[in-house]
């Protein structure tokens, strides 16, 4: 169980916040990599946004993939990590091809592959995506409902580990919704992730949302395992109705990455940047969180940042 952060999140939709937004990131900040941006073809973005409207929160930025890229770069983000996920078997190859095309057109975008755990030829799907230039794998347990320590996942872990490619997977328990096809509190636990870190010590794993809601467990694991990273996505905003948020100053500075979940936000695109500034972190810590750690985790060359 989580020591802090318990919530009954998403039992009903949360509100839109019509707060002002900045035109550009502050000049005083080091370079920023948004390590958690969602890109989908339009035919998938539409139902995803409908789901959020009904069960999550209103989406403030209803943009296409090209508009998302243009928006973030024109507002001062220098590099982005693009994520997607296959919600059913049989669509991963098409989605990965879509992402590979985006990367070829936008060198400042590093994109992850996806696969549906347990589908036929899962390893071959991932291998092909890596050959096409995708930089790792993204999975979302709340949508895909996989057993973290199951054989189907071991296949994915092994391919990523052997190819030295990172794996980002939403395996924190929150945000939870009764609209999901499975119960994240049953499938997602920090101790299950710890077993993966132990079994595949060469596999680089990122858990988004600082591991919400098991913040304390993930903070301890960061200190113990060099192959674990977390990203800050939606936690800095303190929008989600949780009773506790960890302080970044108390966490391992070289294992935290800045991410936003853009464009699926109910508040201003720069809300979390403003909140991060207010934490008054040391300059070198801020530089690591905002950009340097993502360059390392995602193996992004400095020439593309």
C-alpha positions, -999 to +999 in steps of 0.1 A: +000+000+000+010+036-005+022+054+026+009+087+011-011+099-018-044+080-014-071+092-037-105+082-052-095+100-084-117+100-115-149+089-099-163+119-117-147+143-143-124+170-129-127+207-139-111+227-166-088+255-153-089+286-174-057+301-161-034+324-181-006+308-201+028+321-209+040+328-245+075+313-239+095+295-213+115+319-191+149+329-206+165+321-172+158+284-175+182+258-190+171+239-221+138+219-216+130+185-229+093+176-224+098+138-218+061+130-219+041+142-249+013+122-266+010+120-303-017+099-321-033+098-355-065+119-356-087+088-357-074+078-322-070+113-307-108+119-311-120+089-290-092+095-265-105+130-260-140+118-257-130+094-230-112+122-211-142+145-214-165+118-200-143+102-173-112+124-167-111+161-174-117+185-203-088+187-228-076+223-231-054+217-261-073+198-288-045+198-314-033+175-341+002+159-339+017+185-362+001+213-342+014+199-309+049+198-322+047+233-336+031+246-304+057+233-280+087+242-301+074+277-307+069+281-269+105+273-261+106+235-256+138+223-274+131+186-276+102+163-270+097+126-263+065+114-281+045+086-266+016+065-277+001+031-268-019+004-286-052-002-269-058-035-286-038-062-305-031-057-342-026-019-344+009-014-330+027-017-364+005+010-379+010+033-349+048+027-349+050+035-386+031+068-379+056+077-352+086+068-374+073+091-401+070+120-376+106+114-364+119+115-399+103+149-404+112+163-370+147+155-357+138+173-324+112+146-317+123+113-301+094+088-304+087+056-286+072+024-301+043+006-287+031-030-287+001-048-270+016-072-245+009-108-254-001-101-290+014-123-317+050-114-328+053-088-301+091-091-301+092-087-339+070-057-338+094-040-314+125-050-333+110-035-365+102-003-347+137+000-335+150-006-370+127+022-382+143+047-357+120+046-327+139+050-295+122+027-270+088+014-259+058+030-242+032+009-224+001+019-204-011-007-179-044+011-171-054+007-208-036-025-218-042-044-185-010-065-185+006-085-157+038-067-149+056-099-139+040-121-166+057-141-194+043-117-221+060-088-204+093-107-199+095-110-237+092-072-240+117-065-212+142-089-228+141-072-262+145-037-247+173-048-224+192-067-252+189-037-275+197-011-248+164+007-254+144+024-226+110+013-215+085+039-202+054+023-187+025+037-167+024+012-139+017+036-110-017+030-095-031+064-103-050+080-119-076+053-114-110+053-131-140+028-130-141+033-168-108+015-172-111-022-183-092-034-153-084-022-118-049-005-117-048-010-079-048-048-086-023-048-115+000-020-106+022-021-075+057-008-068+069-042-056+060-058-089+081-031-107+110-038-083+110-074-094+115-063-130+144-040-120+160-069-102+155-095-130+166-071-158+193-049-143+204-036-178+168-025-186+162+013-182+127+018-169+108+051-165+076+052-144+056+084-151+038+106-126+065+099-100+049+065-095+016+079-082+003+071-057+031+050-042+054+080-040+074+068-010+081+033-024+093+047-057+115+073-039+132+045-020+136+024-051+153+053-069+180+053-043+184+015-046+183+009-084+203+027-110+180+014-138+149+033-125+138+068-136+106+087-129+090+116-147+071+144-131+040+143-154+010+161-139+024+158-103+040+193-103+007+208-113-009+194-081-042+193-100-051+157-092-070+153-059-042+136-039-035+142-002+003+142-007+029+151-033+066+145-028+092+172-029+117+169-057+144+182-034+141+150-014+145+128-045+175+116-065+181+145-088+198+124-116+167+101-120+138+126-124+127+139-158+103+167-166+072+157-185+037+172-189+012+149-207+007+176-233-018+180-250-041+161-227-041+188-201-070+207-183-047+236-174-021+259-190+008+242-209+034+260-186+017+254-152+042+228-142+072+248-153+060+277-131+055+252-102+090+238-107+105+273-106+088+279-072+105+249-057+138+269-057+159+239-066+197+243-071+206+253-106+224+220-115+194+200-101+170+221-123+191+215-153+191+178-148+154+176-143+144+199-172+166+183-198+199+165-190+183+134-175+161+129-205+191+132-228+207+103-209+176+081-205+164+084-241+199+085-255+192+118-273+223+133-290+230+169-280+228+179-316+191+171-316+184+191-284 
